[in-house]
Amino acid sequence: MSSLVRFFQVVTALLAIAGFLSATSAAYAQRNVPVVRDAEIEALVTEYAAPILKAAGLSGSGIEIVLVNDNNFNAFVAGRRIFIHTGALLAAETPNEIIGVIAHEAGHIAGGHQHRLREQIARAQTMAVVAALLGVGAGIAGAASDIGGLAQAGPGLAIGGAEAARRSLMGYQRTEEATADRSALDYLEATGQSGRGMLKTFERMARDVALSGVNVDPYQVSHPMPRDRIANLQTLVEQSRYRDRTDPPALVLRHNLMRAKIAAYTAGPNAAPRLFRDNPRGLPMLYAEATSSFLNGNPRDALAKIDRLIAAQPGNPYFHELRGEILIKANQPREAAAAYARAVDLSPSPSGLLQVGYGQALLATGEPDLVRQAATQLKAGLSREPEYVNGYRFLAQAYGQTGDIGAAELATAEGSFHAGNHREAKIFAARAQMKLQRGSPDWLRAQDIIDYRATGER
C-alpha cells in the first residue's frame, strides 16, 4: 500500500473520530427529521415565540417553528428554523418552560452562532488534517531511518491532534451555549417574563444526568453541564423584577390541552392520567380521552366527549376540528365539512391546515358542487402551507373529479416537487402543460418545476 493511500485513510479516520458531519450529510439529516403538522400546536407555539423573536430583533425575518415527533426533551436550530421536540412540549408543565427554550434557540439565531460554528468546524478540520500530515510524516521518516520509536509516534501524534481539534470545537460550542442562555434571559426580561422556566428545564436535565449514573467529562460535551448553567443563571433570574410572574391561567389551560393531545397521539393510554392526576375531570383529561377514543376507532364515544368539550368552550376551533376528524372516520362527510367550516371561521388567524381539512371533508361527500368547493379550499390552504405534501393528493383528486385533468396533474407535480421527488414532478408538470393554456399562471408554474435544478444537479 502506498504512503499516499495510507495518508488518505488516516485523514478519513481522524475526521470520523473527530465527529464531523459534511454539509451534505447534515442537510440530509435535516430533510429526514420526523416532522409533525398540527394547527393547534403550531398556533400555540408560534404565539409563545412571537414576543421573544421581536425582542431578539428577528420579527419578519422568516423564522419558522417546526415540530419534531420525538419523545426526548430537546430543541435545536437549523437555518431559519427552530425545531422543537414533542417530548419537550409534553414534559414542560408550564408555557414559561417552553418559552425559555424558544428564547435560548432565538439567541443562537440572533447571535449568528451557526455561521461561526461552521467556521470553527472548518478550523477544527484543518487542525485534524495538519495533525494527520505530521503523524504520517513522522511515520514515513521513522520507517526510512529505521528508528522504530519515531515510526510509532506517528499515529499517536495524529490522533492526539484530532482530539485537540475536537476539544477545541466542543469548547467553542459550550461558550456559544452559555451566550445563548444569557441572551434568552435578556429576551425574557424585555418581554416581562420570568426566567424560572429556564432554570426548571436545566434542573430537569441535571436530574436526568444524575439518574443516568454516567460520569460525564465536562470537556467532552458540547453544552455546559446543567448544574453549571443553573449556577451561572440563578442570580440573574432571581434579580429580575419578573421572577415571580406566572403564566395566565387561560394560557396554562391551552398548554395543557396541547399536552393532552400529544400524550394521546404519542405516549400511550396511561400518559394523560399521569399528567393530569391532580385534575382527572378537567378539560385536558377529557380532550385526551376524546382523542384516544377517536384513534382507537370508537367514533360514537369520541363524538360524545368532543361535544362535551364544545359545550364548555364553543369558541375553540380545535375542538371543532377534532369533531370534523371524528365525523369523517364515522363516514359522515357532510357533517364533518360543517365542523371544519366552523373551525376555519373560529381560527384566530387563517390556517392552511384547517382549510386543507375542510377541503378533504368536502371532497369526501362526492357531491359535484361540494367537490368544486373542496378544490377552492384545498388550493387556498396549500397557498398558505405549500410544503404540506399530503394536501396535493386531495387537490389532485378534487380537480380530477371536476374534469380539470391539467390542474390535477399540476397538483400531483407540486406534491412530488415538495416531497423532493423532482424527477416525477417534472414528468407530471410536462403532462400538465400539454393540457393547460400556454402562458397561463398554471402553465408557467409547471415550467418552473420543469426548469428547476437542485443543488449539484446538471
Stockholm file with secondary structure:
# STOCKHOLM 1.0

chainA/1-458         MSSLVRFFQVVTALLAIAGFLSATSAAYAQRNVPVVRDAEIEALVTEYAAPILKAAGLSGSGIEIVLVNDNNFNAFVAGRRIFIHTGALLAAETPNEIIGVIAHEAGHIAGGHQHRLREQIARAQTMAVVAALLGVGAGIAGAASDIGGLAQAGPGLAIGGAEAARRSLMGYQRTEEATADRSALDYLEATGQSGRGMLKTFERMARDVALSGVNVDPYQVSHPMPRDRIANLQTLVEQSRYRDRTDPPALVLRHNLMRAKIAAYTAGPNAAPRLFRDNPRGLPMLYAEATSSFLNGNPRDALAKIDRLIAAQPGNPYFHELRGEILIKANQPREAAAAYARAVDLSPSPSGLLQVGYGQALLATGEPDLVRQAATQLKAGLSREPEYVNGYRFLAQAYGQTGDIGAAELATAEGSFHAGNHREAKIFAARAQMKLQRGSPDWLRAQDIIDYRATGER
#=GR chainA/1-458 SS CCHHHHHHHHHHHHHHHHTCCCHHHHHHHHHTSCEECCHHHHHHHHHHHHHHHHHTTCTTSCCEEEEECCSSSCEEEETTEEEEEHHHHHHCSSHHHHHHHHHHHHHHHHTTHHHHHHHHHHHHHHHHHHHHHHHHHHHHHHHHHTCHHHHHHHHHHHHHHHHHHHHHHHHHHHHHHHHHHHHHHHHHHHTTCCSHHHHHHHHHHHHHHHHHTCCCCTTSSSSCCHHHHHHHHHHHHHHSTTTTCCCCHHHHHHHHHHHHHHHHHHSCTTHHHHHTTTCTTSHHHHHHHHHHHHHTTCHHHHHHHHHHHHHHCTTCHHHHHHHHHHHHHTTCHHHHHHHHHHHHHHCSSCCHHHHHHHHHHHHHHCCHHHHHHHHHHHHHHHHHCTTCHHHHHHHHHHHHHTTCHHHHHHHHHHHHHHTTCHHHHHHHHHHHHTTSCTTSHHHHHHHHHHHCCCTTCC
#=GC SS_cons         CCHHHHHHHHHHHHHHHHTCCCHHHHHHHHHTSCEECCHHHHHHHHHHHHHHHHHTTCTTSCCEEEEECCSSSCEEEETTEEEEEHHHHHHCSSHHHHHHHHHHHHHHHHTTHHHHHHHHHHHHHHHHHHHHHHHHHHHHHHHHHTCHHHHHHHHHHHHHHHHHHHHHHHHHHHHHHHHHHHHHHHHHHHTTCCSHHHHHHHHHHHHHHHHHTCCCCTTSSSSCCHHHHHHHHHHHHHHSTTTTCCCCHHHHHHHHHHHHHHHHHHSCTTHHHHHTTTCTTSHHHHHHHHHHHHHTTCHHHHHHHHHHHHHHCTTCHHHHHHHHHHHHHTTCHHHHHHHHHHHHHHCSSCCHHHHHHHHHHHHHHCCHHHHHHHHHHHHHHHHHCTTCHHHHHHHHHHHHHTTCHHHHHHHHHHHHHHTTCHHHHHHHHHHHHTTSCTTSHHHHHHHHHHHCCCTTCC
//
